Amino acid sequence: MPDALISGLTLAAAVGAGLNGGLFFVFSTFMMRVLGTLPPAQGITAMQGVNRRILNPLFGLVFGGTTVICLFLVVVTPFSAQAGGGWRLGGALLLVLGMFAVTSVFNVPLNNALDAVDAQSAEGTTFWRERYLPRWTAWNHLRTFACTGAAVTLTIAYGASA
């Protein structure tokens, strides 16, 4: 595997981790608080809209592309003699586990459950306040930290290989 390719992919993964971390940071630091202050029907409807509109090609490229690059780096790094391998492997694993796996196992199922509720119903209000907001936000904090940590460690790996 050419070192230049591994270095380029490491840089792309670091940038992707930073972009994803920034998105999650926005939701962790204020967006969910704002939605939580709205009347439940409005907050639910707004978040349902976010969950539908985020599924677009650009988001897919950044979220999915960064995950694919990191999975590739997890596979090739142990076979590379390039400097910064430990940082590269750690950052790639942090992103795959802390962003992709957490999103798949926790945030997406909560989003799907939210999509199924009637925003005007008492059950919807209870789900929103007691289950969705606290759980989704807690898992999102983890994604924010994981992506930020991945961006930092992948940047260190890139610097070590340059």
NORRA-V190292 format. One record per backbone hydrogen bond with DSSP energy under -0.5 kcal/mol. CO is the residue of the C=O (numbers start at 0). NH is the residue of the N-H. Records with the same first field share a line. If there is no record, write none. Layout:
CO: NH  NH
This chain:
1: 5
2: 6
3: 7
4: 8
5: 9
6: 10
7: 11
8: 12
9: 13
10: 14
11: 15
12: 16
13: 17
14: 18
15: 19
16: 20
17: 21
18: 22
19: 23
20: 24
21: 25
22: 26
23: 27
24: 28
25: 29  30
26: 31
29: 33
30: 34
31: 35
32: 36
33: 36  37
34: 37
38: 41  42
39: 43
40: 44
41: 45
42: 46
43: 47
44: 48
45: 49
46: 50
47: 51
48: 52
49: 53
51: 54
53: 55
55: 59
56: 60
57: 61
58: 62
59: 63  64
60: 64
61: 65
62: 66
63: 67
64: 68
65: 69
66: 70
67: 71
68: 72
69: 73
70: 74
71: 75
72: 76
73: 77
75: 78
76: 79
81: 84
83: 87
84: 88
85: 89
86: 90
87: 91
88: 92
89: 93
90: 94
91: 95
92: 96
93: 97
94: 98  99
95: 100
96: 101
98: 102
99: 103
100: 104
101: 105  106
102: 107
105: 109
106: 110
107: 111
108: 112
109: 113
110: 114
111: 115
112: 116
113: 116
116: 118
117: 120
120: 124
121: 125
122: 126
123: 127
124: 128
125: 129  130
126: 130  131
127: 132
130: 134
131: 135  136
132: 136
133: 137
134: 138
135: 139
136: 140
137: 141
138: 142
139: 143
140: 144
141: 145
142: 146
143: 147
144: 148
145: 149
146: 150
147: 151
148: 152
149: 153
150: 154
151: 155
152: 156
153: 157
154: 158
155: 159
156: 160
157: 161
